[in-house]
């Protein structure tokens, strides 16, 4: 028995995928299409996508937010898990990347569930608050520019209902957050964000060693 998380080497990680991952065919196609792109490392893994689907189902979520779309894998995963009347407000600024996302959303038959808003995410989130939609969302996923994480988090927390969940990606940042010698902008930003959440009494918190680190914050 151990109190530490098991180290996953390549062989054990493949075993994990072989014995748990149930990737929708269109998700697999999107992952393959993204793999040759310059920024392919920004895409979440199939195990993380499936975990997010499980969270959405556990929450009985219908109204969700995504900050940072890239080529649309995470939004497609969530959309597939939502009921027919579920909706995602997806925030991004890249027409190039999200044009690929749109194609695969359509191929999977979930385009009607995804409201893509091409604008700075903080503007989109502020507009939702201004529309009176605070406290009306069930789930939010944040995976965008790291220095802006605190602003995204605060807005998403405002928009979530009590018992709603924020999931934040890349919070272990390849382990660099635990290395004091790493002082680049993104590492410093994520480290500060992690410190902020650790002390936030408004949420119940768990940091998972899934993918590049996923933090879950449940609104109390």
N, CA and C atoms as a LAMMPS dump frame, in Angstrom:
ITEM: TIMESTEP
0
ITEM: NUMBER OF ATOMS
660
ITEM: BOX BOUNDS ff ff ff
-5.0000000000000000e+02 5.0000000000000000e+02
-5.0000000000000000e+02 5.0000000000000000e+02
-5.0000000000000000e+02 5.0000000000000000e+02
ITEM: ATOMS id mol type element x y z
1 1 1 N 0.851 -1.199 0
2 1 2 C 0 0 0
3 1 3 C 0.882 1.243 0
4 2 1 N 0.484 2.263 -0.791
5 2 2 C 1.263 3.486 -0.866
6 2 3 C 0.341 4.695 -0.797
7 3 1 N 0.86 5.792 -0.277
8 3 2 C 0.081 7.028 -0.191
9 3 3 C 0.34 7.928 -1.386
10 4 1 N 1.215 7.498 -2.295
11 4 2 C 1.555 8.311 -3.456
12 4 3 C 0.906 7.767 -4.72
13 5 1 N 0.694 8.654 -5.687
14 5 2 C 0.126 8.245 -6.958
15 5 3 C 1.11 7.365 -7.713
16 6 1 N 0.611 6.325 -8.314
17 6 2 C 1.432 5.395 -9.075
18 6 3 C 2.062 6.089 -10.279
19 7 1 N 3.34 5.861 -10.486
20 7 2 C 4.023 6.42 -11.65
21 7 3 C 3.618 5.644 -12.903
22 8 1 N 3.177 6.342 -13.939
23 8 2 C 2.738 5.704 -15.171
24 8 3 C 3.846 5.759 -16.216
25 9 1 N 4.491 4.632 -16.474
26 9 2 C 5.4 4.582 -17.604
27 9 3 C 4.571 4.324 -18.867
28 10 1 N 5.205 4.299 -20.022
29 10 2 C 4.468 4.167 -21.277
30 10 3 C 3.664 2.879 -21.334
31 11 1 N 4.234 1.8 -20.832
32 11 2 C 3.546 0.507 -20.89
33 11 3 C 2.289 0.519 -20.03
34 12 1 N 2.396 1.068 -18.815
35 12 2 C 1.24 1.093 -17.925
36 12 3 C 0.185 2.081 -18.422
37 13 1 N 0.631 3.19 -19.003
38 13 2 C -0.324 4.157 -19.552
39 13 3 C -1.107 3.532 -20.708
40 14 1 N -0.432 2.768 -21.557
41 14 2 C -1.125 2.107 -22.652
42 14 3 C -2.123 1.077 -22.12
43 15 1 N -1.747 0.386 -21.05
44 15 2 C -2.665 -0.561 -20.409
45 15 3 C -3.906 0.178 -19.918
46 16 1 N -3.688 1.345 -19.311
47 16 2 C -4.81 2.163 -18.829
48 16 3 C -5.751 2.503 -19.979
49 17 1 N -5.186 2.948 -21.098
50 17 2 C -6.015 3.292 -22.25
51 17 3 C -6.748 2.065 -22.786
52 18 1 N -6.025 0.959 -22.879
53 18 2 C -6.617 -0.258 -23.433
54 18 3 C -7.771 -0.776 -22.587
55 19 1 N -7.752 -0.483 -21.289
56 19 2 C -8.749 -1.063 -20.393
57 19 3 C -9.764 -0.044 -19.846
58 20 1 N -9.722 1.186 -20.357
59 20 2 C -10.73 2.143 -19.891
60 20 3 C -11.199 3.107 -20.966
61 21 1 N -10.335 3.488 -21.884
62 21 2 C -10.705 4.524 -22.851
63 21 3 C -11.758 4.018 -23.828
64 22 1 N -12.854 4.768 -23.944
65 22 2 C -13.921 4.456 -24.903
66 22 3 C -14.089 5.677 -25.795
67 23 1 N -13.165 5.85 -26.695
68 23 2 C -13.117 7.064 -27.499
69 23 3 C -14.083 6.978 -28.678
70 24 1 N -14.966 7.957 -28.768
71 24 2 C -15.893 8.047 -29.892
72 24 3 C -15.083 8.102 -31.191
73 25 1 N -15.553 7.459 -32.261
74 25 2 C -14.795 7.452 -33.52
75 25 3 C -14.425 8.837 -34.033
76 26 1 N -15.31 9.817 -33.891
77 26 2 C -14.993 11.164 -34.382
78 26 3 C -13.949 11.829 -33.488
79 27 1 N -13.969 11.547 -32.187
80 27 2 C -12.907 12.039 -31.31
81 27 3 C -11.561 11.471 -31.741
82 28 1 N -11.528 10.194 -32.058
83 28 2 C -10.285 9.571 -32.503
84 28 3 C -9.802 10.198 -33.813
85 29 1 N -10.723 10.484 -34.707
86 29 2 C -10.365 11.116 -35.981
87 29 3 C -9.823 12.526 -35.763
88 30 1 N -10.441 13.264 -34.848
89 30 2 C -9.971 14.618 -34.552
90 30 3 C -8.588 14.583 -33.917
91 31 1 N -8.383 13.658 -33.009
92 31 2 C -7.073 13.535 -32.366
93 31 3 C -5.995 13.225 -33.412
94 32 1 N -6.304 12.337 -34.35
95 32 2 C -5.354 11.996 -35.403
96 32 3 C -5.089 13.196 -36.32
97 33 1 N -6.142 13.943 -36.637
98 33 2 C -5.987 15.101 -37.523
99 33 3 C -5.149 16.202 -36.872
100 34 1 N -5.246 16.309 -35.554
101 34 2 C -4.506 17.344 -34.822
102 34 3 C -3.057 16.94 -34.586
103 35 1 N -2.778 15.658 -34.592
104 35 2 C -1.458 15.163 -34.182
105 35 3 C -0.308 15.715 -35.013
106 36 1 N -0.56 16.055 -36.263
107 36 2 C 0.504 16.572 -37.115
108 36 3 C 0.666 18.072 -37.067
109 37 1 N -0.15 18.749 -36.274
110 37 2 C -0.08 20.208 -36.199
111 37 3 C 1.058 20.678 -35.303
112 38 1 N 1.492 21.9 -35.516
113 38 2 C 2.61 22.469 -34.765
114 38 3 C 2.346 22.46 -33.268
115 39 1 N 1.134 22.779 -32.857
116 39 2 C 0.801 22.878 -31.432
117 39 3 C -0.023 21.688 -30.956
118 40 1 N 0.229 20.523 -31.528
119 40 2 C -0.564 19.334 -31.202
120 40 3 C -0.532 18.986 -29.719
121 41 1 N 0.545 19.345 -29.029
122 41 2 C 0.656 19.054 -27.605
123 41 3 C -0.375 19.767 -26.755
124 42 1 N -1.081 20.741 -27.316
125 42 2 C -2.118 21.454 -26.579
126 42 3 C -3.398 20.627 -26.436
127 43 1 N -3.52 19.568 -27.227
128 43 2 C -4.733 18.751 -27.17
129 43 3 C -4.695 17.815 -25.963
130 44 1 N -5.82 17.691 -25.284
131 44 2 C -5.893 16.772 -24.146
132 44 3 C -5.913 15.335 -24.644
133 45 1 N -5.576 14.39 -23.765
134 45 2 C -5.587 12.987 -24.111
135 45 3 C -6.981 12.394 -24.042
136 46 1 N -7.115 11.212 -24.629
137 46 2 C -8.424 10.561 -24.634
138 46 3 C -8.885 10.202 -23.227
139 47 1 N -7.939 9.89 -22.337
140 47 2 C -8.32 9.553 -20.963
141 47 3 C -8.873 10.772 -20.238
142 48 1 N -8.297 11.934 -20.506
143 48 2 C -8.808 13.154 -19.88
144 48 3 C -10.166 13.533 -20.452
145 49 1 N -10.33 13.367 -21.763
146 49 2 C -11.629 13.642 -22.37
147 49 3 C -12.712 12.766 -21.784
148 50 1 N -12.403 11.494 -21.595
149 50 2 C -13.381 10.573 -21.018
150 50 3 C -13.683 10.932 -19.569
151 51 1 N -12.656 11.367 -18.834
152 51 2 C -12.868 11.781 -17.445
153 51 3 C -13.803 12.991 -17.385
154 52 1 N -13.623 13.943 -18.293
155 52 2 C -14.5 15.106 -18.324
156 52 3 C -15.93 14.704 -18.658
157 53 1 N -16.088 13.731 -19.541
158 53 2 C -17.433 13.24 -19.842
159 53 3 C -18.093 12.648 -18.601
160 54 1 N -17.317 11.923 -17.828
161 54 2 C -17.846 11.335 -16.594
162 54 3 C -18.266 12.431 -15.616
163 55 1 N -17.454 13.481 -15.487
164 55 2 C -17.795 14.591 -14.599
165 55 3 C -19.106 15.25 -15.025
166 56 1 N -19.243 15.484 -16.31
167 56 2 C -20.448 16.131 -16.839
168 56 3 C -21.685 15.289 -16.547
169 57 1 N -21.542 13.984 -16.699
170 57 2 C -22.676 13.103 -16.422
171 57 3 C -22.992 13.052 -14.926
172 58 1 N -21.964 13.024 -14.089
173 58 2 C -22.185 13.017 -12.639
174 58 3 C -22.909 14.273 -12.176
175 59 1 N -22.603 15.392 -12.819
176 59 2 C -23.217 16.668 -12.466
177 59 3 C -24.617 16.831 -13.059
178 60 1 N -25.007 15.908 -13.952
179 60 2 C -26.231 16.096 -14.73
180 60 3 C -26.213 17.461 -15.415
181 61 1 N -25.06 17.795 -15.958
182 61 2 C -24.848 19.132 -16.507
183 61 3 C -25.653 19.356 -17.78
184 62 1 N -26.129 20.583 -17.931
185 62 2 C -26.787 21.018 -19.158
186 62 3 C -26.163 22.299 -19.713
187 63 1 N -25.626 23.137 -18.826
188 63 2 C -25.061 24.41 -19.25
189 63 3 C -23.584 24.438 -18.866
190 64 1 N -22.717 24.515 -19.86
191 64 2 C -21.281 24.443 -19.609
192 64 3 C -20.54 25.551 -20.347
193 65 1 N -19.314 25.776 -19.897
194 65 2 C -18.439 26.802 -20.466
195 65 3 C -17.099 26.161 -20.787
196 66 1 N -16.511 26.57 -21.9
197 66 2 C -15.136 26.17 -22.197
198 66 3 C -14.329 27.412 -22.546
199 67 1 N -13.191 27.577 -21.879
200 67 2 C -12.28 28.684 -22.163
201 67 3 C -11.032 28.085 -22.801
202 68 1 N -10.898 28.269 -24.11
203 68 2 C -9.801 27.677 -24.857
204 68 3 C -10.267 26.443 -25.594
205 69 1 N -10.474 26.56 -26.899
206 69 2 C -11.077 25.484 -27.687
207 69 3 C -10.028 24.681 -28.448
208 70 1 N -9.011 25.349 -28.997
209 70 2 C -8.018 24.759 -29.887
210 70 3 C -8.761 24.086 -31.054
211 71 1 N -8.533 22.816 -31.329
212 71 2 C -9.216 22.161 -32.456
213 71 3 C -10.493 21.443 -32.039
214 72 1 N -10.909 21.621 -30.791
215 72 2 C -12.247 21.211 -30.395
216 72 3 C -12.406 19.85 -29.756
217 73 1 N -11.304 19.214 -29.338
218 73 2 C -11.439 17.868 -28.774
219 73 3 C -12.221 17.883 -27.465
220 74 1 N -11.851 18.761 -26.535
221 74 2 C -12.516 18.766 -25.228
222 74 3 C -13.972 19.177 -25.347
223 75 1 N -14.268 20.158 -26.202
224 75 2 C -15.665 20.566 -26.382
225 75 3 C -16.473 19.468 -27.05
226 76 1 N -15.873 18.744 -27.976
227 76 2 C -16.569 17.618 -28.598
228 76 3 C -16.832 16.52 -27.572
229 77 1 N -15.844 16.223 -26.739
230 77 2 C -16.039 15.199 -25.711
231 77 3 C -17.185 15.568 -24.78
232 78 1 N -17.193 16.813 -24.325
233 78 2 C -18.249 17.262 -23.411
234 78 3 C -19.606 17.26 -24.113
235 79 1 N -19.642 17.752 -25.34
236 79 2 C -20.909 17.813 -26.071
237 79 3 C -21.522 16.428 -26.246
238 80 1 N -20.683 15.43 -26.495
239 80 2 C -21.18 14.06 -26.649
240 80 3 C -21.793 13.522 -25.359
241 81 1 N -21.338 14.062 -24.218
242 81 2 C -21.845 13.599 -22.923
243 81 3 C -23.066 14.381 -22.458
244 82 1 N -23.343 15.513 -23.068
245 82 2 C -24.477 16.338 -22.668
246 82 3 C -25.782 15.769 -23.216
247 83 1 N -26.898 16.029 -22.526
248 83 2 C -28.201 15.634 -23.072
249 83 3 C -28.525 16.464 -24.307
250 84 1 N -29.593 16.113 -24.995
251 84 2 C -29.927 16.776 -26.257
252 84 3 C -30.161 18.276 -26.094
253 85 1 N -30.595 18.692 -24.907
254 85 2 C -30.823 20.117 -24.677
255 85 3 C -29.65 20.779 -23.961
256 86 1 N -28.518 20.095 -23.854
257 86 2 C -27.336 20.676 -23.229
258 86 3 C -26.611 21.615 -24.177
259 87 1 N -25.896 22.572 -23.607
260 87 2 C -25.202 23.554 -24.415
261 87 3 C -23.826 23.887 -23.815
262 88 1 N -22.878 24.173 -24.705
263 88 2 C -21.557 24.665 -24.323
264 88 3 C -21.378 26.053 -24.913
265 89 1 N -20.95 27.012 -24.111
266 89 2 C -20.459 28.276 -24.642
267 89 3 C -18.945 28.146 -24.707
268 90 1 N -18.41 28.102 -25.931
269 90 2 C -16.994 27.834 -26.165
270 90 3 C -16.286 29.122 -26.566
271 91 1 N -15.253 29.475 -25.804
272 91 2 C -14.558 30.753 -25.987
273 91 3 C -13.176 30.538 -26.598
274 92 1 N -12.903 31.224 -27.686
275 92 2 C -11.571 31.176 -28.289
276 92 3 C -11.396 32.417 -29.162
277 93 1 N -10.146 32.633 -29.627
278 93 2 C -9.862 33.78 -30.491
279 93 3 C -9.337 33.351 -31.855
280 94 1 N -9.148 32.055 -32.07
281 94 2 C -8.532 31.583 -33.31
282 94 3 C -9.564 31.033 -34.286
283 95 1 N -9.737 31.713 -35.393
284 95 2 C -10.601 31.221 -36.455
285 95 3 C -9.983 29.994 -37.116
286 96 1 N -8.648 30.007 -37.233
287 96 2 C -7.952 28.888 -37.888
288 96 3 C -8.167 27.578 -37.144
289 97 1 N -7.884 27.572 -35.848
290 97 2 C -8.013 26.329 -35.086
291 97 3 C -9.46 25.894 -34.95
292 98 1 N -10.34 26.839 -34.673
293 98 2 C -11.739 26.461 -34.45
294 98 3 C -12.466 26.093 -35.74
295 99 1 N -11.91 26.462 -36.903
296 99 2 C -12.513 26.018 -38.151
297 99 3 C -12.408 24.498 -38.269
298 100 1 N -11.303 23.922 -37.776
299 100 2 C -11.194 22.467 -37.728
300 100 3 C -12.19 21.905 -36.725
301 101 1 N -12.306 22.55 -35.583
302 101 2 C -13.255 22.102 -34.561
303 101 3 C -14.67 22.022 -35.13
304 102 1 N -15.084 23.051 -35.847
305 102 2 C -16.441 23.083 -36.401
306 102 3 C -16.72 21.872 -37.299
307 103 1 N -15.723 21.495 -38.1
308 103 2 C -15.897 20.367 -39.018
309 103 3 C -16.175 19.071 -38.259
310 104 1 N -15.431 18.862 -37.189
311 104 2 C -15.594 17.618 -36.443
312 104 3 C -16.823 17.65 -35.542
313 105 1 N -17.185 18.824 -35.045
314 105 2 C -18.439 18.931 -34.298
315 105 3 C -19.616 18.543 -35.203
316 106 1 N -19.564 19.05 -36.441
317 106 2 C -20.631 18.738 -37.389
318 106 3 C -20.64 17.252 -37.721
319 107 1 N -19.458 16.692 -37.908
320 107 2 C -19.357 15.269 -38.254
321 107 3 C -19.946 14.382 -37.162
322 108 1 N -19.775 14.812 -35.891
323 108 2 C -20.307 14.044 -34.759
324 108 3 C -21.761 14.384 -34.458
325 109 1 N -22.316 15.36 -35.159
326 109 2 C -23.719 15.716 -34.968
327 109 3 C -24.01 16.511 -33.71
328 110 1 N -23.021 17.281 -33.212
329 110 2 C -23.223 18.024 -31.962
330 110 3 C -23.099 19.54 -32.141
331 111 1 N -23.045 20.016 -33.384
332 111 2 C -22.856 21.457 -33.62
333 111 3 C -23.908 22.307 -32.92
334 112 1 N -25.133 21.793 -32.846
335 112 2 C -26.218 22.565 -32.235
336 112 3 C -26.027 22.74 -30.731
337 113 1 N -25.16 21.94 -30.129
338 113 2 C -24.913 22.036 -28.688
339 113 3 C -23.807 23.036 -28.353
340 114 1 N -23.048 23.5 -29.364
341 114 2 C -21.849 24.295 -29.103
342 114 3 C -22.013 25.69 -29.679
343 115 1 N -21.988 26.675 -28.803
344 115 2 C -22.076 28.092 -29.165
345 115 3 C -20.659 28.66 -29.121
346 116 1 N -19.994 28.7 -30.268
347 116 2 C -18.617 29.192 -30.347
348 116 3 C -18.615 30.707 -30.42
349 117 1 N -17.87 31.319 -29.518
350 117 2 C -17.778 32.777 -29.487
351 117 3 C -16.322 33.188 -29.67
352 118 1 N -16.034 33.743 -30.846
353 118 2 C -14.679 34.154 -31.185
354 118 3 C -14.439 35.581 -30.708
355 119 1 N -13.889 35.684 -29.527
356 119 2 C -13.601 36.964 -28.875
357 119 3 C -12.738 36.654 -27.657
358 120 1 N -12.037 37.631 -27.11
359 120 2 C -11.312 37.381 -25.86
360 120 3 C -12.262 36.808 -24.81
361 121 1 N -11.851 35.724 -24.171
362 121 2 C -12.755 34.985 -23.283
363 121 3 C -13.264 35.836 -22.13
364 122 1 N -12.435 36.707 -21.588
365 122 2 C -12.904 37.521 -20.468
366 122 3 C -14.07 38.403 -20.895
367 123 1 N -14.041 38.891 -22.143
368 123 2 C -15.164 39.695 -22.641
369 123 3 C -16.431 38.846 -22.733
370 124 1 N -16.29 37.639 -23.257
371 124 2 C -17.45 36.751 -23.371
372 124 3 C -18.028 36.417 -22.009
373 125 1 N -17.156 36.108 -21.052
374 125 2 C -17.624 35.751 -19.709
375 125 3 C -18.26 36.955 -19.018
376 126 1 N -17.664 38.132 -19.173
377 126 2 C -18.248 39.35 -18.591
378 126 3 C -19.628 39.629 -19.178
379 127 1 N -19.77 39.363 -20.47
380 127 2 C -21.07 39.58 -21.11
381 127 3 C -22.124 38.633 -20.546
382 128 1 N -21.734 37.405 -20.272
383 128 2 C -22.67 36.447 -19.672
384 128 3 C -23.118 36.913 -18.291
385 129 1 N -22.176 37.428 -17.512
386 129 2 C -22.531 37.959 -16.188
387 129 3 C -23.49 39.138 -16.341
388 130 1 N -23.178 40.024 -17.294
389 130 2 C -24.017 41.202 -17.526
390 130 3 C -25.419 40.821 -17.977
391 131 1 N -25.558 39.681 -18.646
392 131 2 C -26.865 39.202 -19.095
393 131 3 C -27.682 38.587 -17.961
394 132 1 N -27.092 38.508 -16.759
395 132 2 C -27.801 37.937 -15.626
396 132 3 C -27.684 36.435 -15.512
397 133 1 N -26.631 35.868 -16.082
398 133 2 C -26.504 34.411 -16.093
399 133 3 C -25.596 33.87 -14.987
400 134 1 N -25.262 34.732 -14.033
401 134 2 C -24.485 34.267 -12.877
402 134 3 C -25.259 33.168 -12.151
403 135 1 N -24.525 32.13 -11.714
404 135 2 C -25.14 31.048 -10.968
405 135 3 C -25.979 30.093 -11.786
406 136 1 N -25.803 30.102 -13.117
407 136 2 C -26.683 29.282 -13.956
408 136 3 C -25.971 28.15 -14.702
409 137 1 N -24.651 28.059 -14.573
410 137 2 C -23.903 27.028 -15.294
411 137 3 C -23.498 25.895 -14.355
412 138 1 N -23.323 24.724 -14.943
413 138 2 C -23.015 23.52 -14.168
414 138 3 C -21.528 23.163 -14.171
415 139 1 N -20.851 23.468 -15.261
416 139 2 C -19.476 22.987 -15.451
417 139 3 C -18.713 23.982 -16.307
418 140 1 N -17.435 24.161 -15.983
419 140 2 C -16.558 25.022 -16.789
420 140 3 C -15.193 24.352 -16.916
421 141 1 N -14.606 24.45 -18.095
422 141 2 C -13.266 23.921 -18.348
423 141 3 C -12.385 25.055 -18.829
424 142 1 N -11.261 25.258 -18.151
425 142 2 C -10.331 26.337 -18.487
426 142 3 C -9.034 25.734 -18.999
427 143 1 N -8.668 26.088 -20.235
428 143 2 C -7.443 25.591 -20.855
429 143 3 C -7.003 26.608 -21.902
430 144 1 N -6.476 27.729 -21.436
431 144 2 C -6.117 28.813 -22.349
432 144 3 C -4.82 29.47 -21.862
433 145 1 N -4.638 30.747 -22.144
434 145 2 C -3.388 31.438 -21.787
435 145 3 C -3.225 31.486 -20.275
436 146 1 N -2.095 31.006 -19.809
437 146 2 C -1.897 30.734 -18.382
438 146 3 C -1.898 31.99 -17.499
439 147 1 N -1.272 33.104 -17.905
440 147 2 C -1.312 34.289 -17.036
441 147 3 C -2.727 34.808 -16.778
442 148 1 N -3.661 34.469 -17.65
443 148 2 C -5.046 34.943 -17.492
444 148 3 C -5.918 33.989 -16.686
445 149 1 N -5.352 32.895 -16.198
446 149 2 C -6.142 31.91 -15.445
447 149 3 C -6.937 32.519 -14.282
448 150 1 N -6.334 33.376 -13.446
449 150 2 C -7.125 33.916 -12.324
450 150 3 C -8.385 34.646 -12.774
451 151 1 N -8.271 35.432 -13.843
452 151 2 C -9.444 36.15 -14.347
453 151 3 C -10.51 35.217 -14.882
454 152 1 N -10.096 34.197 -15.614
455 152 2 C -11.053 33.209 -16.12
456 152 3 C -11.726 32.475 -14.961
457 153 1 N -10.926 32.094 -13.992
458 153 2 C -11.448 31.341 -12.852
459 153 3 C -12.504 32.149 -12.092
460 154 1 N -12.216 33.401 -11.798
461 154 2 C -13.158 34.233 -11.048
462 154 3 C -14.471 34.381 -11.794
463 155 1 N -14.399 34.595 -13.079
464 155 2 C -15.617 34.761 -13.873
465 155 3 C -16.406 33.46 -13.962
466 156 1 N -15.692 32.353 -14.162
467 156 2 C -16.385 31.067 -14.23
468 156 3 C -17.033 30.721 -12.891
469 157 1 N -16.342 31.032 -11.803
470 157 2 C -16.91 30.747 -10.491
471 157 3 C -18.189 31.56 -10.275
472 158 1 N -18.203 32.786 -10.731
473 158 2 C -19.408 33.614 -10.647
474 158 3 C -20.548 33.01 -11.464
475 159 1 N -20.222 32.473 -12.615
476 159 2 C -21.242 31.942 -13.511
477 159 3 C -21.761 30.575 -13.083
478 160 1 N -20.988 29.85 -12.282
479 160 2 C -21.405 28.523 -11.842
480 160 3 C -22.456 28.588 -10.741
481 161 1 N -23.348 27.623 -10.753
482 161 2 C -24.275 27.434 -9.643
483 161 3 C -23.536 26.829 -8.455
484 162 1 N -24.161 26.888 -7.29
485 162 2 C -23.633 26.161 -6.144
486 162 3 C -23.624 24.667 -6.47
487 163 1 N -22.495 24.011 -6.224
488 163 2 C -22.355 22.614 -6.605
489 163 3 C -21.844 22.425 -8.011
490 164 1 N -21.608 23.54 -8.729
491 164 2 C -21.015 23.474 -10.057
492 164 3 C -19.506 23.261 -9.954
493 165 1 N -18.904 22.851 -11.049
494 165 2 C -17.5 22.439 -11.028
495 165 3 C -16.68 23.168 -12.081
496 166 1 N -15.507 23.669 -11.653
497 166 2 C -14.51 24.198 -12.575
498 166 3 C -13.39 23.175 -12.695
499 167 1 N -13.016 22.829 -13.925
500 167 2 C -11.836 22.002 -14.176
501 167 3 C -10.807 22.86 -14.895
502 168 1 N -9.591 22.864 -14.387
503 168 2 C -8.53 23.712 -14.937
504 168 3 C -7.382 22.828 -15.4
505 169 1 N -6.956 23.005 -16.641
506 169 2 C -5.929 22.145 -17.223
507 169 3 C -4.522 22.709 -17.015
508 170 1 N -3.532 21.814 -17.126
509 170 2 C -2.096 22.163 -17.12
510 170 3 C -1.59 22.695 -15.782
511 171 1 N -2.216 22.33 -14.687
512 171 2 C -1.832 22.921 -13.407
513 171 3 C -0.593 22.289 -12.779
514 172 1 N -0.069 21.228 -13.373
515 172 2 C 1.225 20.687 -12.921
516 172 3 C 2.337 21.026 -13.918
517 173 1 N 1.979 21.429 -15.107
518 173 2 C 2.889 22.038 -16.09
519 173 3 C 4.195 21.257 -16.261
520 174 1 N 4.039 19.993 -16.597
521 174 2 C 5.186 19.086 -16.809
522 174 3 C 6.094 18.986 -15.587
523 175 1 N 5.558 19.285 -14.417
524 175 2 C 6.335 19.233 -13.183
525 175 3 C 7.105 20.492 -12.874
526 176 1 N 7.107 21.454 -13.779
527 176 2 C 7.908 22.669 -13.585
528 176 3 C 7.437 23.511 -12.411
529 177 1 N 6.159 23.386 -12.033
530 177 2 C 5.655 24.19 -10.913
531 177 3 C 6.383 23.856 -9.612
532 178 1 N 6.938 22.651 -9.515
533 178 2 C 7.641 22.226 -8.294
534 178 3 C 9.144 22.447 -8.387
535 179 1 N 9.598 23.07 -9.46
536 179 2 C 11.03 23.316 -9.665
537 179 3 C 11.306 24.819 -9.538
538 180 1 N 11.886 25.27 -8.419
539 180 2 C 12.112 26.701 -8.205
540 180 3 C 12.997 27.35 -9.261
541 181 1 N 13.778 26.563 -9.969
542 181 2 C 14.66 27.139 -10.991
543 181 3 C 13.901 27.548 -12.245
544 182 1 N 12.65 27.086 -12.389
545 182 2 C 11.84 27.431 -13.557
546 182 3 C 11.105 28.733 -13.284
547 183 1 N 11.474 29.771 -14.021
548 183 2 C 10.913 31.098 -13.751
549 183 3 C 10.346 31.758 -15.007
550 184 1 N 10.015 30.974 -16.022
551 184 2 C 9.385 31.549 -17.208
552 184 3 C 7.971 32.019 -16.857
553 185 1 N 7.41 32.844 -17.712
554 185 2 C 6.13 33.499 -17.422
555 185 3 C 5.015 32.5 -17.137
556 186 1 N 4.891 31.462 -17.959
557 186 2 C 3.794 30.519 -17.781
558 186 3 C 3.924 29.716 -16.496
559 187 1 N 5.142 29.271 -16.197
560 187 2 C 5.347 28.507 -14.966
561 187 3 C 5.044 29.352 -13.743
562 188 1 N 5.541 30.578 -13.723
563 188 2 C 5.29 31.475 -12.601
564 188 3 C 3.79 31.744 -12.456
565 189 1 N 3.1 31.918 -13.589
566 189 2 C 1.66 32.191 -13.559
567 189 3 C 0.876 31.006 -12.999
568 190 1 N 1.196 29.807 -13.449
569 190 2 C 0.478 28.63 -12.962
570 190 3 C 0.781 28.389 -11.491
571 191 1 N 2.026 28.596 -11.103
572 191 2 C 2.403 28.424 -9.699
573 191 3 C 1.595 29.381 -8.812
574 192 1 N 1.472 30.627 -9.243
575 192 2 C 0.697 31.619 -8.481
576 192 3 C -0.784 31.252 -8.46
577 193 1 N -1.285 30.756 -9.577
578 193 2 C -2.691 30.346 -9.642
579 193 3 C -2.958 29.183 -8.694
580 194 1 N -2.068 28.216 -8.668
581 194 2 C -2.221 27.081 -7.748
582 194 3 C -2.227 27.544 -6.294
583 195 1 N -1.367 28.498 -5.964
584 195 2 C -1.339 29.053 -4.607
585 195 3 C -2.673 29.725 -4.28
586 196 1 N -3.22 30.435 -5.268
587 196 2 C -4.495 31.135 -5.085
588 196 3 C -5.621 30.158 -4.781
589 197 1 N -5.721 29.103 -5.575
590 197 2 C -6.8 28.141 -5.382
591 197 3 C -6.663 27.368 -4.085
592 198 1 N -5.432 27.079 -3.714
593 198 2 C -5.2 26.315 -2.486
594 198 3 C -5.797 27.013 -1.273
595 199 1 N -5.875 28.339 -1.336
596 199 2 C -6.35 29.131 -0.2
597 199 3 C -7.784 29.635 -0.379
598 200 1 N -8.458 29.207 -1.422
599 200 2 C -9.789 29.735 -1.724
600 200 3 C -10.854 28.969 -0.93
601 201 1 N -11.495 29.612 0.059
602 201 2 C -12.491 28.916 0.883
603 201 3 C -13.828 28.719 0.186
604 202 1 N -13.982 29.255 -1.018
605 202 2 C -15.261 29.166 -1.722
606 202 3 C -15.447 27.841 -2.452
607 203 1 N -14.368 27.036 -2.488
608 203 2 C -14.423 25.796 -3.263
609 203 3 C -13.854 24.629 -2.471
610 204 1 N -14.309 23.432 -2.826
611 204 2 C -13.638 22.191 -2.433
612 204 3 C -12.692 21.844 -3.571
613 205 1 N -11.484 21.397 -3.235
614 205 2 C -10.401 21.369 -4.212
615 205 3 C -9.729 20.013 -4.296
616 206 1 N -9.339 19.634 -5.517
617 206 2 C -8.498 18.463 -5.711
618 206 3 C -7.639 18.687 -6.953
619 207 1 N -6.336 18.414 -6.841
620 207 2 C -5.421 18.495 -7.974
621 207 3 C -5.063 17.065 -8.373
622 208 1 N -5.355 16.72 -9.606
623 208 2 C -5.164 15.347 -10.079
624 208 3 C -3.962 15.263 -11.025
625 209 1 N -3.139 14.221 -10.883
626 209 2 C -2.025 14.019 -11.809
627 209 3 C -2.493 13.328 -13.089
628 210 1 N -3.46 13.942 -13.739
629 210 2 C -4.04 13.44 -14.978
630 210 3 C -3.579 14.338 -16.108
631 211 1 N -3.061 13.761 -17.19
632 211 2 C -2.538 14.577 -18.266
633 211 3 C -1.402 15.449 -17.747
634 212 1 N -1.53 16.754 -17.943
635 212 2 C -0.527 17.712 -17.473
636 212 3 C -0.943 18.346 -16.151
637 213 1 N -1.847 17.668 -15.439
638 213 2 C -2.369 18.189 -14.18
639 213 3 C -3.723 18.83 -14.383
640 214 1 N -4.725 18.329 -13.682
641 214 2 C -6.084 18.888 -13.757
642 214 3 C -6.541 19.23 -12.354
643 215 1 N -6.915 20.474 -12.147
644 215 2 C -7.449 20.911 -10.857
645 215 3 C -8.966 20.984 -10.936
646 216 1 N -9.624 20.375 -9.963
647 216 2 C -11.081 20.431 -9.856
648 216 3 C -11.447 21.309 -8.674
649 217 1 N -12.33 22.27 -8.907
650 217 2 C -12.794 23.175 -7.859
651 217 3 C -14.312 23.169 -7.846
652 218 1 N -14.884 22.641 -6.791
653 218 2 C -16.338 22.534 -6.643
654 218 3 C -16.841 23.747 -5.862
655 219 1 N -17.771 24.486 -6.448
656 219 2 C -18.298 25.691 -5.81
657 219 3 C -19.172 25.324 -4.616
658 220 1 N -18.817 25.813 -3.447
659 220 2 C -19.552 25.505 -2.218
660 220 3 C -20.735 26.442 -2.002
